[in-house]
């Protein structure tokens, strides 16, 4: 077994664990670079319209700076002093698109409360209104679990990225889009629908 295979094996073992609920995770997650995985019960996969697979997470991601800032605060809005920003989180956009109907979510262009002019990226990176952001955050805190793998001291950020890609290609988590050989076309279509809603909202004002 090569060292790279050992590293991937260690990361896989850590991230296959269910980890902690989102509310408990801040007590366990360190502010260091690393990988993280998002898990949920089979009933939650069903609510998302996905077929669950034993031992496979919903999503695998990487933080090159801080797992706390990138993961807990950015995706899960764990810090009540920092508002949720779906426009800055591809993870939130993906969950929002799959929960659009049950949570009554609707796309808005990123920065819609302050901006007058919008770029193409503002529609692609759509966000939600304040109440909808809170509904999504509440759902994520209630339904999702988190596991992390802090980056070993002798690993480089480049190598960390290679481990992330290896795990995405091994597990093909349904919420992952980039580097996923079995990218779910339904997720792509759902995200496009919310981006189109953001464009329609702009035309309506």
Secondary structure, 3 states (H helix, E strand, C coil): CCHHHHHHHHHHHHHHCCCEEHHHHCCCCCCCCEEEEEEECHHHHHHCCCCCCCCCCCEEEEECCCHHHHHHHHHCCCCCCCCCCHHHCHHHHHHHHHCCCCCCCCCECCCCCCCCCCCHHHHHCCECCHHHHHHHHHHHHHHEEEEEEECCCCCCHHHHHHHHHHHHHHHCCCCCCCCCCCCCHHHHHHHHHHHHHHHHHHHHC
